[in-house]
Amino acid sequence: MRNLEKYKGVIPAFYACYDAEGNVSPKGVQALTRYFVEKGVKGVYVNGSSGECIYQSVEDKKLILENVMKAAEGKLTVIAHVACNNTKDSMELARHAESLGVDAIAAIPPIYFRLPEHAIARYWNDISSAAPNTDFVIYNIPQLAGVALTMSLFAEMRKNPRVIGVKNSSMPVQDIQMFKAEAGEDYVIFNGPDEQFISGRVIGAEGAIGGTYGVMPELFLKMDEYVRANELEKAREIQYAVDEIIYKMCSAHGNMYGVIKEILKINENLELGGVRKPLPSLIEADMPIVEEAAKMIRDAKEKYLE
């Protein structure tokens, strides 16, 4: 019997944590994990896009996940993104993730070469075979991966009993409805785009995974609460405020995750470092944007949280 309830809720995408030399910081990883436990989110999605996964080595990813699991102490649902741009490394990370006891592994399709659907299915199934006792989540993010999850590919993947759902980060909300209608109640569809959190939830997503949740988890938790209570006008008001914060964070010269880490330093006293090259670092001119976005978050929490 599938235990899908552990996936139904707000699951922040975990940020890469670096020390002063730009190496993975176990201390930072554990501090961020404990922060998420304290905030009361459902779980964390580790080593995905927000974790700068394509710029991490296999050893980096192992170190990050080991320290997440150590600090989580079983209090969070942990989904480990294990995709590398080759099957061998991806399978190694899948085996490692299962050995640590994660709840699920996830993977984008291979990027750069346009593979046929049967090759993508083989890639995902090979990864899943390396973690035979662990749930598998398909990560659909066509705007970055360059290939979309089609209904035919989704049908093929559902032959794998370990597949339990889709992290859908495509922009059309309709995709969530289509995946949900196709798969039924035995699968979980996660909303991906943060700017349409309530839209995805209302149309059928039972869970949500997002890259900006971590800098303002309380606001996403409150939106989720309102959606569950069918108080959609209140949810929409917070969604609009959250979107303005996201737009502000995206307006810097430096990468948005660099902005987020600086905000977490200001608002939550978390030291997570910068971003890994070639992602652009923040410059001095970005600091007013950081300060303004940090204040927008504080003001929104004061306004909308009871």
C-alpha positions in Angstrom: 0.0 0.0 0.0 1.4 3.4 -1.1 2.0 5.9 1.7 1.3 9.1 -0.3 0.3 11.3 2.6 3.9 12.1 3.4 4.2 13.9 0.1 1.0 16.0 0.4 2.1 19.4 1.6 4.7 22.2 1.3 8.1 20.8 0.4 10.8 23.5 -0.1 13.6 22.8 -2.5 16.9 22.7 -0.5 19.5 25.3 -1.2 23.2 24.6 -1.8 25.2 25.6 1.3 28.8 26.6 0.9 31.7 27.7 3.1 34.0 30.7 2.6 36.0 28.7 0.0 33.0 27.7 -2.0 33.0 24.1 -0.8 29.9 22.3 0.5 29.4 23.2 4.1 28.1 20.3 6.3 27.4 22.9 9.0 25.3 25.0 6.7 23.4 22.0 5.4 22.5 20.9 8.9 21.5 24.4 10.0 19.2 24.8 7.0 17.7 21.4 7.6 16.9 22.2 11.3 15.4 25.5 10.1 13.0 23.6 7.9 12.1 21.3 10.7 11.4 24.3 13.0 9.2 25.9 10.3 6.9 22.9 10.1 7.1 22.1 6.4 6.2 18.7 5.1 9.7 17.8 3.7 12.6 18.9 1.6 13.6 18.3 -2.0 17.4 17.9 -2.0 19.9 18.5 -4.8 17.5 19.8 -7.4 17.6 23.0 -9.4 17.6 25.2 -6.3 20.5 23.1 -5.0 22.5 24.0 -8.1 22.6 20.3 -8.9 24.2 20.6 -12.4 27.2 22.3 -10.8 27.6 19.7 -8.0 29.9 16.7 -8.2 28.7 13.2 -7.2 30.6 13.6 -3.9 29.1 17.0 -3.3 25.6 15.6 -3.6 26.4 12.7 -1.3 27.8 14.9 1.3 24.8 17.2 1.2 22.3 14.4 1.4 24.1 12.7 4.3 24.0 15.9 6.3 20.3 16.6 5.5 19.4 13.1 6.7 21.6 13.5 9.9 19.9 16.7 10.9 16.4 15.8 9.8 16.2 13.0 12.3 13.2 11.5 10.5 11.1 14.7 11.0 10.9 15.6 7.3 9.9 13.8 4.1 13.1 13.7 2.1 13.1 13.5 -1.7 16.6 13.3 -3.2 17.1 14.4 -6.8 19.7 12.1 -8.2 19.9 12.9 -11.9 23.3 13.4 -13.5 23.8 13.7 -17.2 24.8 10.0 -17.4 23.1 6.9 -16.1 26.1 5.5 -14.2 26.5 8.5 -11.8 22.7 8.7 -11.4 22.5 5.1 -10.4 25.3 5.6 -7.9 23.4 8.5 -6.3 20.2 6.5 -6.3 21.9 3.6 -4.4 23.4 6.1 -2.0 20.1 7.8 -1.4 18.4 4.5 -0.6 21.1 3.5 1.7 20.4 6.6 3.8 16.7 5.9 3.9 15.2 8.7 1.9 11.5 8.6 1.1 11.9 9.1 -2.6 14.4 9.8 -5.4 13.7 12.0 -8.3 15.2 12.8 -11.7 15.0 15.1 -14.6 15.5 13.6 -18.1 19.0 13.8 -19.5 19.8 17.2 -21.0 21.6 18.5 -24.2 21.1 15.5 -26.5 17.4 15.1 -27.6 16.8 11.5 -26.6 13.8 9.5 -27.9 11.2 8.7 -25.3 12.2 5.0 -25.0 15.7 6.1 -24.1 14.4 8.6 -21.4 12.2 5.8 -20.0 15.2 3.5 -19.9 17.3 6.1 -18.1 14.7 6.7 -15.5 14.0 3.0 -15.0 17.7 2.2 -14.7 18.0 4.9 -12.0 15.0 3.5 -10.2 16.4 -0.1 -10.4 19.4 1.1 -8.3 17.0 2.0 -5.5 14.5 -0.9 -5.7 12.9 -0.1 -2.3 12.4 3.6 -2.8 9.7 5.7 -4.4 10.5 7.5 -7.7 9.3 11.0 -8.7 9.5 12.2 -12.3 10.7 15.7 -12.6 9.1 17.6 -15.5 10.8 20.9 -16.2 10.8 21.3 -20.0 11.8 24.9 -20.1 15.2 23.9 -18.6 15.6 20.2 -19.5 14.6 20.8 -23.2 12.2 17.9 -23.2 8.7 17.6 -21.8 7.0 14.7 -20.1 4.4 13.5 -22.6 1.3 11.4 -21.8 2.8 8.5 -23.6 6.0 8.7 -21.7 4.1 9.1 -18.4 2.0 6.0 -19.3 5.2 4.0 -19.9 6.7 5.1 -16.6 3.7 4.1 -14.7 4.5 0.5 -15.5 7.3 0.9 -13.0 5.6 0.3 -9.6 8.0 2.6 -7.8 6.9 5.7 -9.7 4.5 7.6 -7.4 4.2 10.9 -9.1 5.4 13.9 -11.0 7.1 17.1 -9.9 5.5 19.3 -12.5 7.4 22.6 -13.1 6.1 23.2 -16.6 4.3 26.6 -16.8 0.8 25.5 -18.0 -1.3 24.7 -15.0 -3.3 22.5 -17.4 -0.5 20.0 -17.3 -1.2 19.3 -13.7 -4.8 18.6 -14.5 -3.9 16.3 -17.4 -1.3 14.3 -15.4 -3.8 14.0 -12.5 -6.6 12.9 -14.8 -4.4 10.3 -16.4 -2.8 8.9 -13.3 -5.7 9.0 -10.8 -5.5 8.8 -7.0 -2.6 6.4 -6.7 -0.2 9.1 -7.8 0.9 12.5 -6.4 1.3 15.5 -8.7 3.4 18.3 -7.2 3.0 21.9 -8.3 6.4 23.3 -9.4 6.1 27.0 -10.4 6.0 29.0 -7.2 4.2 32.0 -8.8 1.2 29.8 -9.4 1.2 27.8 -6.2 -2.5 28.2 -5.5 -3.4 27.6 -9.1 -1.7 24.3 -9.2 -3.2 23.3 -5.8 -6.7 24.2 -6.9 -6.5 22.3 -10.2 -5.3 19.1 -8.5 -1.8 19.2 -7.2 -1.8 17.5 -3.7 1.8 18.6 -2.9 4.1 21.4 -4.0 7.9 21.7 -4.3 9.4 25.1 -4.9 12.7 27.1 -4.9 11.4 30.2 -3.1 9.5 28.4 -0.4 12.6 28.2 1.8 13.0 32.0 2.1 9.4 32.5 3.2 7.9 29.1 4.2 5.3 30.6 6.5 3.6 32.3 3.6 3.4 29.1 1.5 2.2 27.2 4.5 -0.5 29.8 5.1 -1.6 29.7 1.4 -1.8 25.9 1.6 -3.9 26.2 4.7 -6.3 28.6 3.0 -6.6 26.3 -0.1 -7.4 23.3 2.1 -10.1 25.5 3.8 -11.4 26.7 0.5 -10.7 30.3 1.5 -9.4 31.2 -2.0 -9.6 35.0 -1.7 -7.3 35.0 1.3 -5.0 32.6 -0.5 -4.9 34.7 -3.6 -4.0 37.8 -1.6 -0.9 36.1 -0.2 -0.1 34.7 -3.7 0.0 38.2 -5.1 2.3 39.3 -2.3 4.6 36.3 -2.7 4.8 36.9 -6.5 5.9 40.5 -5.9 8.6 39.3 -3.6 9.8 36.8 -6.2 9.8 39.4 -8.9 11.9 41.6 -6.6 14.4 38.8 -5.9 14.7 38.1 -9.6 15.6 41.7 -10.4 19.2 41.6 -9.1 22.3 41.3 -11.2 23.3 38.2 -9.2 21.5 34.9 -9.3 18.2 34.7 -7.4 19.5 32.0 -5.1 22.3 34.3 -4.1 19.6 36.9 -3.2 17.7 34.2 -1.2 20.8 33.2 0.8 21.5 36.8 1.7 17.9 37.3 2.8 18.1 34.2 5.0 21.2 35.7 6.6 19.3 38.9 7.3 16.0 37.4 8.4 16.9 34.1 9.9 20.6 34.4 10.8 21.6 31.5 8.4 25.0 31.4 6.9 24.7 29.5 3.6 27.4 31.2 1.4 27.0 32.3 -2.1 26.3 30.5 -5.4 28.6 28.4 -7.5 30.1 29.6 -10.7 29.0 30.0 -13.5 25.9 31.3 -11.6 26.5 35.1 -11.2 27.3 36.3 -7.7 25.7 39.3 -6.1 27.4 42.7 -6.6 27.2 45.7 -4.3 24.4 47.2 -6.3 22.3 44.2 -5.5 22.2 44.8 -1.7 19.4 47.4 -1.8 17.3 44.8 -3.6 18.2 42.2 -1.1 17.3 44.5 1.8 14.0 45.5 0.2 13.0 41.9 -0.5 13.9 40.9 3.0 11.7 43.6 4.4 8.9 42.6 2.0 9.0 39.1 3.5 8.9 40.5 7.0 6.0 42.8 6.2 4.1 40.0 4.5 4.5 37.7 7.4 3.3 40.4 9.8 0.3 41.1 7.6 -0.9 37.7 6.7 0.1 35.4 9.6 -2.3 35.1 12.5 
